[in-house]
């Protein structure tokens, strides 16, 4: 989400008003950063936080990046993500590109997605498929991204694009009408559900397929003046409780007709992504066994998206963290932050924002995907032109616990802590080469822990494996990492 000018002012005003009120090993394990453990279940702690767990009950931490939404990702991109120690990518897909004509899935586009998933299979990466849209679709200047022209009904209403404020397009009469028809028209609802079922049928079976983010940054009709914070807030709440909730029920059922293994994530509106509690209801998963549903909010500061350097005194991180936890706690959903990151991490305030966001997400999210994986001299690119972390983005490339046999897992810089579960299962920590180019020294408490450090010499991420065969449940574990 990249917001500008008028739209930013509207969302900031509304936000202010409301806040006041099973994977297998890679072919060459020595080059794998860590096994991308497929989450098979969840575990909810007394504080209401729900963790993703593997087949051994270990708490999983998923970290990674979004890939290019215009479908330019390559095998080299996936290899570099894996080499840096990340285990998750969020892959945008376009209904327009995949189904350019009603009832016809494009073979070349499907083949491209299959290739990406094949590469991910071999690289121990998990893939979250993101049904992406921005300002509905190409009818409103979205290129090949979003909802097809043949599924766009604008009632002949006007649309006047603003080149300096793309997000304001959501408030244009034609776009409002298109969303209303998508939510309300029986034939469009059936076509959308059918598309989800057919795509899920095509992609199922990949061991890398974590699941689906069901609808990127949902928006909808705003009846009244959107410059009025109360109107915008009411429209968001009504959408989440009504039309959007109904859409998610349809899409959950649609995917489940083809795939009972995948995880399905629901997103709140972008207003909620600014730290306003969502009004989404709970959802039921029709798959046999335990549900595989999650919550995937975005974590953007509208002021920063509008070009400002972050001001730590604005309370953004604290307000967001406080607002984002009630919904997943009430419905026992793991949180995966689908998008976050400033457009210019090189500025002093934004450098601090990245650090603060990484720390905050450690407290409420089981995974995240930063926006986004590319090389560049600025903008959202997480890498500089040479392929190193962009200045200011270094905290996103820090060590993290990928699988922990314990609870209350927390990371503080180069120190990871948890309470042992007493099972004796091993835990795994990732050592990204950006933070540990020459390996790491490892100190563990309790002293009788068995420690194995694997640090490849070829620039790939290392792994710390820790076993506590004699630890009782609740034993405090501390791992301190020191770059050599």
Backbone torsions as a table, in degrees:
resi	resn	phi	psi	omega
1	UNK	NA	117.3	177.6
2	UNK	-119.0	105.0	-172.2
3	UNK	-100.3	151.0	-178.8
4	UNK	-140.0	145.4	167.0
5	UNK	43.0	-113.3	-171.9
6	UNK	-56.1	-47.3	-177.8
7	UNK	-62.0	-37.6	178.4
8	UNK	-64.3	-43.6	-179.5
9	UNK	-61.0	-40.6	179.6
10	UNK	-63.3	-46.5	-177.7
11	UNK	-69.4	-37.0	177.5
12	UNK	-63.4	-41.3	-179.8
13	UNK	-64.9	-44.3	179.9
14	UNK	-65.7	-40.3	178.8
15	UNK	-62.2	-44.7	-179.8
16	UNK	-61.6	-41.8	-178.7
17	UNK	-64.9	-42.0	-175.9
18	UNK	-77.9	-35.2	-179.4
19	UNK	-73.3	-25.1	172.3
20	UNK	-69.0	-45.0	174.5
21	UNK	-81.2	NA	NA
22	UNK	NA	112.9	-178.7
23	UNK	-88.9	149.2	178.0
24	UNK	-107.8	173.4	-177.8
25	UNK	-70.6	156.3	176.0
26	UNK	-71.6	159.6	178.1
27	UNK	-55.9	-33.2	177.8
28	UNK	-123.1	88.1	-173.5
29	UNK	-58.0	-28.9	-178.8
30	UNK	-64.4	-22.8	-180.0
31	UNK	-99.5	-1.0	179.5
32	UNK	-86.4	134.3	-179.5
33	UNK	-64.0	-47.1	178.1
34	UNK	-170.0	156.0	178.2
35	UNK	-68.0	129.5	175.6
36	UNK	-80.7	91.8	-175.2
37	UNK	-70.5	124.3	177.4
38	UNK	-74.7	127.3	180.0
39	UNK	-72.5	124.6	-179.5
40	UNK	-103.0	-11.4	-178.9
41	UNK	-164.7	-166.2	179.8
42	UNK	-137.2	163.3	173.0
43	UNK	-142.3	129.7	-177.8
44	UNK	-105.6	126.3	-179.2
45	UNK	-85.6	167.3	-178.1
46	UNK	-57.7	-26.6	179.9
47	UNK	-81.6	1.3	176.6
48	UNK	94.1	-4.3	179.3
49	UNK	-78.0	133.4	-178.4
50	UNK	-107.6	121.8	-178.8
51	UNK	-96.5	153.0	167.3
52	UNK	-82.7	138.2	-178.0
53	UNK	-129.9	153.6	176.6
54	UNK	-93.9	-172.3	-175.0
55	UNK	-64.2	-19.8	178.2
56	UNK	-97.0	6.9	177.9
57	UNK	81.4	8.8	-179.7
58	UNK	-77.0	141.7	176.6
59	UNK	-72.1	130.8	-176.8
60	UNK	-103.8	143.7	171.6
61	UNK	-118.7	119.4	-179.4
62	UNK	-107.4	129.2	-179.5
63	UNK	-134.3	142.5	178.4
64	UNK	177.6	-155.4	-171.1
65	UNK	-142.1	154.9	168.0
66	UNK	-73.9	145.7	171.2
67	UNK	-95.9	170.3	-175.5
68	UNK	-59.3	125.6	-177.8
69	UNK	-73.1	-12.0	176.4
70	UNK	-96.4	18.6	167.3
71	UNK	67.1	35.6	178.9
72	UNK	-102.1	8.2	-178.5
73	UNK	-64.2	145.2	-177.2
74	UNK	-124.0	171.6	174.4
75	UNK	-60.6	-36.4	178.6
76	UNK	-61.8	-37.6	177.1
77	UNK	-61.6	-46.7	-179.5
78	UNK	-64.9	-38.7	178.3
79	UNK	-62.8	-39.9	-179.2
80	UNK	-71.3	-34.9	174.7
81	UNK	-60.8	-48.1	-179.1
82	UNK	-65.9	-39.1	-178.7
83	UNK	-62.8	-31.1	179.3
84	UNK	-81.3	1.1	174.2
85	UNK	96.4	4.9	179.6
86	UNK	-85.8	151.7	-175.1
87	UNK	-121.7	5.9	-174.8
88	UNK	-141.3	137.5	169.1
89	UNK	-129.0	144.6	173.4
90	UNK	-103.1	119.7	-171.4
91	UNK	-108.8	106.2	177.3
92	UNK	-68.0	136.9	171.7
93	UNK	-125.0	154.9	-175.1
94	UNK	-118.2	123.1	174.1
95	UNK	-59.4	-37.6	179.1
96	UNK	-59.5	-46.8	-177.6
97	UNK	-72.8	-36.2	-175.8
98	UNK	-78.8	-31.2	179.7
99	UNK	-131.8	70.9	-177.0
100	UNK	-64.3	-26.1	174.7
101	UNK	-126.3	140.8	-178.1
102	UNK	-53.0	124.6	176.0
103	UNK	85.8	0.9	-176.9
104	UNK	-122.8	110.3	174.1
105	UNK	-82.5	131.1	-176.3
106	UNK	-73.3	120.5	-175.6
107	UNK	-64.2	-39.9	-178.9
108	UNK	-67.0	-38.9	179.7
109	UNK	-69.4	-40.0	175.5
110	UNK	-62.0	-41.0	179.0
111	UNK	-62.5	-38.3	178.2
112	UNK	-62.5	-44.3	179.2
113	UNK	-65.2	-41.0	178.9
114	UNK	-61.7	-40.1	178.2
115	UNK	-62.8	-44.5	179.2
116	UNK	-60.2	-42.5	178.4
117	UNK	-69.2	-35.7	175.0
118	UNK	-60.6	-45.6	178.2
119	UNK	-61.6	-43.6	178.7
120	UNK	-62.2	-38.9	176.3
121	UNK	-54.0	-45.3	-175.4
122	UNK	-75.9	-22.3	-174.0
123	UNK	-100.4	6.9	-178.9
124	UNK	62.8	31.0	175.3
125	UNK	-98.8	145.8	168.8
126	UNK	-97.9	147.3	-176.1
127	UNK	-123.3	125.3	171.8
128	UNK	-103.3	112.9	-179.2
129	UNK	-80.2	124.2	-175.7
130	UNK	-107.2	113.9	174.2
131	UNK	-75.3	96.6	-166.2
132	UNK	-94.1	143.7	169.8
133	UNK	-152.0	147.3	170.0
134	UNK	-135.0	124.3	-177.7
135	UNK	49.8	47.2	173.4
136	UNK	74.7	-65.5	-175.3
137	UNK	178.7	-170.6	-172.6
138	UNK	-63.8	-20.7	176.7
139	UNK	-59.3	-24.9	-177.3
140	UNK	-116.9	36.2	173.1
141	UNK	86.1	16.3	-176.3
142	UNK	-86.9	15.2	-178.7
143	UNK	63.0	-128.1	177.3
144	UNK	-103.8	19.6	-174.4
145	UNK	-102.5	133.1	171.4
146	UNK	106.0	-149.7	-170.0
147	UNK	-87.9	134.5	-172.1
148	UNK	-60.9	156.7	175.9
149	UNK	-60.3	-37.3	-178.4
150	UNK	-68.3	-13.6	176.0
151	UNK	-109.4	24.6	-178.4
152	UNK	-115.5	119.9	177.7
153	UNK	-124.5	110.9	-175.2
154	UNK	-110.1	6.5	177.6
155	UNK	59.1	20.2	-179.4
156	UNK	70.6	15.3	-178.6
157	UNK	-79.8	159.2	-174.3
158	UNK	-74.8	150.7	170.8
159	UNK	-139.3	117.5	179.1
160	UNK	-120.1	104.0	-177.0
161	UNK	-68.4	148.6	174.7
162	UNK	-114.3	108.4	-176.0
163	UNK	-62.9	-19.2	-179.5
164	UNK	-97.6	-0.3	-174.1
165	UNK	-153.6	70.2	-174.4
166	UNK	-60.6	-34.6	-176.7
167	UNK	-66.1	-27.6	178.2
168	UNK	-62.1	-16.7	176.1
169	UNK	-58.7	-26.6	178.8
170	UNK	-60.3	-27.0	-176.8
171	UNK	-91.2	-1.1	178.6
172	UNK	-69.6	143.3	-177.0
173	UNK	-55.2	-40.1	-177.8
174	UNK	-65.6	-40.2	-179.7
175	UNK	-69.0	-41.8	176.4
176	UNK	-57.4	-43.4	179.5
177	UNK	-64.5	-41.8	-178.6
178	UNK	-60.9	-43.9	178.1
179	UNK	-64.7	-40.7	-179.6
180	UNK	-60.6	-42.7	179.1
181	UNK	-66.4	-40.0	-179.9
182	UNK	-60.7	-40.7	179.7
183	UNK	-74.4	-32.4	-166.5
184	UNK	-105.6	-30.5	-172.0
185	UNK	-77.5	124.0	-177.0
186	UNK	-56.9	-39.0	-178.1
187	UNK	-70.2	-39.6	177.5
188	UNK	-65.3	-40.4	178.5
189	UNK	-62.4	-41.7	179.7
190	UNK	-67.8	-40.7	-180.0
191	UNK	-64.9	-42.1	178.8
192	UNK	-62.6	-46.2	179.4
193	UNK	-62.4	-40.0	179.2
194	UNK	-63.2	-40.6	177.6
195	UNK	-61.1	-44.1	-179.8
196	UNK	-62.6	-41.8	-179.9
197	UNK	-63.6	-45.7	-176.9
198	UNK	-67.4	-38.6	178.3
199	UNK	-67.6	-41.9	177.9
200	UNK	-60.8	-36.0	178.4
201	UNK	-66.5	-36.4	179.9
202	UNK	-70.4	-36.1	-171.7
203	UNK	-96.1	-14.6	-177.4
204	UNK	-61.7	154.6	178.4
205	UNK	99.5	-17.3	174.8
206	UNK	-75.6	126.6	179.8
207	UNK	-69.4	-17.4	177.4
208	UNK	-80.5	-13.9	-172.7
209	UNK	-76.0	101.2	175.5
210	UNK	-68.2	-46.6	-179.1
211	UNK	161.6	-150.9	-170.5
212	UNK	-132.5	133.6	166.5
213	UNK	-91.4	110.7	-159.7
214	UNK	-71.3	-25.2	179.5
215	UNK	-165.7	115.6	-175.5
216	UNK	-72.3	129.1	173.2
217	UNK	41.5	65.6	-176.3
218	UNK	-61.8	144.5	177.3
219	UNK	-138.4	175.1	-178.7
220	UNK	-170.1	-171.5	-176.5
221	UNK	-63.0	141.2	173.6
222	UNK	-121.0	105.0	-179.0
223	UNK	-88.2	102.6	-177.7
224	UNK	125.3	-168.1	-175.7
225	UNK	-82.8	110.9	-177.7
226	UNK	-68.8	-10.5	176.2
227	UNK	-76.4	-10.1	176.6
228	UNK	-87.9	114.4	-177.3
229	UNK	-55.5	-36.0	-179.2
230	UNK	-67.3	-38.2	178.4
231	UNK	-65.2	-46.7	-178.6
232	UNK	-64.2	-40.5	179.4
233	UNK	-65.7	-41.6	179.6
234	UNK	-65.8	-39.2	178.7
235	UNK	-63.9	-41.3	179.1
236	UNK	-63.6	-45.9	-179.8
237	UNK	-63.6	-43.0	-179.6
238	UNK	-64.1	-40.4	178.6
239	UNK	-61.8	-48.0	-176.8
240	UNK	-65.7	-37.8	-178.0
241	UNK	-79.0	-22.4	-174.4
242	UNK	-116.8	-92.2	-172.1
243	UNK	-59.3	-45.4	-177.4
244	UNK	-68.0	-41.6	177.6
245	UNK	-60.0	-41.7	177.9
246	UNK	-63.6	-40.1	177.7
247	UNK	-60.9	-46.3	-179.0
248	UNK	-61.4	-38.1	177.8
249	UNK	-62.6	-42.1	178.7
250	UNK	-64.1	-42.5	-175.1
251	UNK	-74.2	-34.8	173.9
252	UNK	-59.7	-47.7	179.2
253	UNK	-63.7	-36.8	-177.9
254	UNK	-64.7	-46.2	179.3
255	UNK	-66.7	-39.9	-177.4
256	UNK	-66.0	-20.6	175.6
257	UNK	-64.9	-21.2	-177.4
258	UNK	-116.9	-23.3	-169.8
259	UNK	-147.8	117.2	177.1
260	UNK	-102.1	-2.7	-178.3
261	UNK	-89.4	-36.5	-170.6
262	UNK	-65.9	150.9	169.7
263	UNK	-85.5	143.5	-178.8
264	UNK	-121.5	124.8	-176.0
265	UNK	-113.4	134.6	175.6
266	UNK	-103.2	145.6	177.6
267	UNK	-111.3	145.5	169.3
268	UNK	-81.1	177.9	174.4
269	UNK	-70.3	167.0	-179.4
270	UNK	-65.5	-26.3	176.2
271	UNK	-61.9	-40.6	176.7
272	UNK	-66.3	-34.5	178.4
273	UNK	-63.4	-13.7	175.4
274	UNK	-91.9	7.8	174.8
275	UNK	106.0	14.4	177.8
276	UNK	-99.6	128.7	-176.0
277	UNK	-56.9	138.4	179.4
278	UNK	-73.2	155.5	174.4
279	UNK	-110.3	14.3	176.8
280	UNK	-60.4	143.9	172.6
281	UNK	-82.1	179.5	171.9
282	UNK	-78.9	162.2	-178.9
283	UNK	-129.1	153.7	179.2
284	UNK	-106.0	135.8	177.9
285	UNK	-99.8	118.1	-177.4
286	UNK	-78.1	1.1	-179.2
287	UNK	-66.8	152.5	173.2
288	UNK	-67.8	145.3	180.0
289	UNK	87.4	-162.4	-176.5
290	UNK	-70.8	150.4	-178.8
291	UNK	-66.8	150.7	173.3
292	UNK	-124.8	71.6	179.4
293	UNK	-121.4	147.3	178.7
294	UNK	-144.9	174.9	-175.9
295	UNK	-119.8	127.8	-172.6
296	UNK	-128.1	69.4	177.4
297	UNK	-73.1	164.9	171.8
298	UNK	-104.3	158.7	-168.8
299	UNK	-131.6	75.0	-178.5
300	UNK	-120.0	142.3	170.2
301	UNK	-90.3	121.2	-179.1
302	UNK	-64.2	-34.9	178.7
303	UNK	-63.5	-43.4	179.2
304	UNK	-67.7	-40.8	177.3
305	UNK	-61.1	-26.1	179.9
306	UNK	-85.5	2.9	175.0
307	UNK	108.3	-2.9	-179.7
308	UNK	-79.0	153.0	168.0
309	UNK	-82.2	138.3	-170.9
310	UNK	-63.7	137.2	176.1
311	UNK	-105.2	108.7	-176.4
312	UNK	-59.4	-20.4	-178.3
313	UNK	-79.0	-3.7	-176.3
314	UNK	-78.5	-9.6	175.9
315	UNK	75.5	11.0	-174.8
316	UNK	-58.1	-51.7	-175.3
317	UNK	-63.6	-43.2	-178.5
318	UNK	-65.4	-42.8	-179.7
319	UNK	-65.9	-40.6	-179.9
320	UNK	-64.3	-49.1	-177.7
321	UNK	-60.9	-37.5	179.8
322	UNK	-69.6	-35.1	-174.6
323	UNK	-83.9	-23.7	-168.3
324	UNK	-85.0	-12.0	-168.7
325	UNK	-92.0	-24.3	-172.3
326	UNK	-64.7	-44.2	-176.7
327	UNK	-63.9	-52.2	179.1
328	UNK	-64.7	-30.5	177.5
329	UNK	-67.6	-40.6	-178.1
330	UNK	-66.3	-31.0	-174.0
331	UNK	-113.1	9.4	176.7
332	UNK	55.1	53.1	-179.0
333	UNK	-111.7	134.0	170.0
334	UNK	-70.1	147.4	-178.7
335	UNK	-103.8	129.4	172.5
336	UNK	-128.7	111.6	-178.4
337	UNK	-75.9	112.3	-171.7
338	UNK	-76.6	-30.4	178.4
339	UNK	-145.5	141.4	172.7
340	UNK	-167.2	166.5	177.3
341	UNK	120.7	139.2	-178.2
342	UNK	-80.7	157.3	178.2
343	UNK	-72.8	-14.5	178.4
344	UNK	-146.5	92.4	-176.1
345	UNK	-76.6	-4.1	-175.6
346	UNK	-81.6	-16.2	-178.7
347	UNK	-77.4	147.5	-172.2
348	UNK	-56.3	-46.8	-179.7
349	UNK	-65.3	-40.0	-179.1
350	UNK	-69.9	-31.1	173.1
351	UNK	-58.7	-45.8	178.5
352	UNK	-65.8	-36.8	179.3
353	UNK	-60.2	-44.6	178.5
354	UNK	-57.7	-46.4	-179.0
355	UNK	-62.1	-43.0	-178.4
356	UNK	-68.5	-37.3	179.4
357	UNK	-67.0	-42.8	177.7
358	UNK	-58.7	-44.5	179.9
359	UNK	-65.8	-41.0	-178.8
360	UNK	-65.7	-43.7	-178.8
361	UNK	-64.7	-30.0	175.6
362	UNK	-59.4	-25.5	-178.5
363	UNK	-87.7	-17.8	-177.1
364	UNK	-136.7	-7.4	-174.4
365	UNK	-119.3	145.7	177.1
366	UNK	-91.7	-7.8	178.5
367	UNK	-172.7	165.3	175.7
368	UNK	-156.3	156.3	172.7
369	UNK	-131.0	115.6	-178.2
370	UNK	-75.1	153.2	175.6
371	UNK	-99.3	115.2	-13.1
372	UNK	-150.4	178.3	-172.3
373	UNK	-86.3	103.7	175.2
374	UNK	-161.8	163.6	174.8
375	UNK	-100.2	140.3	179.0
376	UNK	-178.0	170.3	-179.0
377	UNK	-94.6	8.3	-179.5
378	UNK	175.3	-163.4	-178.6
379	UNK	67.4	-153.0	-175.8
380	UNK	-81.8	-4.3	-175.8
381	UNK	-59.4	126.8	-178.3
382	UNK	-77.6	-12.0	-178.9
383	UNK	-119.5	147.3	173.1
384	UNK	-79.8	176.0	-176.7
385	UNK	-58.3	-24.6	-179.8
386	UNK	-87.2	-4.1	179.1
387	UNK	93.0	8.7	176.0
388	UNK	-91.9	162.7	177.2
389	UNK	-54.5	134.5	177.5
390	UNK	-60.7	142.4	178.8
391	UNK	-53.4	126.4	-177.5
392	UNK	99.9	-22.4	-179.7
393	UNK	-92.2	4.0	-176.0
394	UNK	-55.0	-38.1	-180.0
395	UNK	-58.7	-27.0	178.0
396	UNK	-70.9	-14.8	-178.7
397	UNK	-105.1	22.2	-179.8
398	UNK	-84.4	173.3	178.9
399	UNK	-67.4	154.0	178.0
400	UNK	-155.5	155.3	178.0
401	UNK	-82.5	116.6	-179.3
402	UNK	-84.0	-33.8	179.9
403	UNK	-154.3	122.3	-174.1
404	UNK	-129.0	129.5	174.9
405	UNK	-85.8	73.5	-177.1
406	UNK	177.7	-175.0	-179.0
407	UNK	-127.2	176.5	178.5
408	UNK	51.2	48.3	-177.0
409	UNK	-78.7	127.6	178.8
410	UNK	-140.3	144.8	177.0
411	UNK	-117.4	130.7	177.2
412	UNK	-129.4	92.6	-176.5
413	UNK	65.1	-116.8	-179.5
414	UNK	-99.8	19.3	178.0
415	UNK	-120.9	131.4	178.6
416	UNK	-120.3	134.6	-178.6
417	UNK	-129.0	148.8	171.1
418	UNK	-161.0	170.7	173.9
419	UNK	-104.5	123.0	-176.0
420	UNK	-62.7	146.3	178.2
421	UNK	-93.0	-4.1	176.4
422	UNK	79.8	5.2	-178.6
423	UNK	-80.9	-22.2	-175.6
424	UNK	83.8	-1.1	177.2
425	UNK	-67.2	148.8	179.3
426	UNK	-76.1	154.5	174.7
427	UNK	-114.3	153.7	-176.5
428	UNK	-130.2	129.2	176.0
429	UNK	-116.4	143.9	-178.5
430	UNK	-99.9	136.6	177.8
431	UNK	-113.7	90.2	179.6
432	UNK	-62.2	137.6	-178.3
433	UNK	-64.4	-23.0	177.0
434	UNK	-63.0	-33.8	179.7
435	UNK	-93.9	-24.6	-176.8
436	UNK	-133.1	65.7	-175.5
437	UNK	-63.8	-24.4	-178.3
438	UNK	-117.2	21.5	-179.9
439	UNK	93.3	-176.4	-175.4
440	UNK	-141.4	145.1	165.8
441	UNK	-87.0	141.8	-174.7
442	UNK	-126.5	124.4	174.1
443	UNK	-118.2	129.6	-175.0
444	UNK	-127.5	138.2	169.5
445	UNK	-122.1	131.3	9.5
446	UNK	-73.0	159.9	-171.2
447	UNK	-69.9	-19.8	-177.9
448	UNK	-89.2	10.6	177.2
449	UNK	-63.7	145.3	175.7
450	UNK	-97.2	122.8	-171.1
451	UNK	-121.5	132.9	174.4
452	UNK	-128.3	126.5	-179.7
453	UNK	-115.2	123.8	176.2
454	UNK	-113.0	113.3	-178.7
455	UNK	-127.9	95.6	178.9
456	UNK	-59.6	151.5	-178.7
457	UNK	-95.7	8.3	-173.7
458	UNK	-107.1	20.0	177.7
459	UNK	87.1	4.6	177.0
460	UNK	-91.0	163.2	-178.1
461	UNK	-67.7	151.7	176.2
462	UNK	-101.3	173.5	-179.4
463	UNK	-137.1	136.5	171.3
464	UNK	-107.6	122.5	177.9
465	UNK	-111.6	130.3	-174.3
466	UNK	-129.3	129.4	175.4
467	UNK	-120.7	140.0	-179.6
468	UNK	-125.3	75.4	-172.3
469	UNK	-65.6	-21.1	-175.4
470	UNK	-111.6	4.2	-176.2
471	UNK	-75.7	136.4	174.9
472	UNK	-85.5	158.5	175.9
473	UNK	-55.6	133.8	-179.7
474	UNK	93.1	-7.2	177.9
475	UNK	-59.4	129.5	179.3
476	UNK	-75.1	128.7	179.4
477	UNK	-117.3	132.5	177.5
478	UNK	-131.2	127.6	176.6
479	UNK	-120.0	119.4	179.0
480	UNK	-111.1	126.9	-176.9
481	UNK	-109.0	136.2	-179.6
482	UNK	-126.1	121.4	179.4
483	UNK	-67.6	136.7	179.1
484	UNK	-86.7	NA	NA
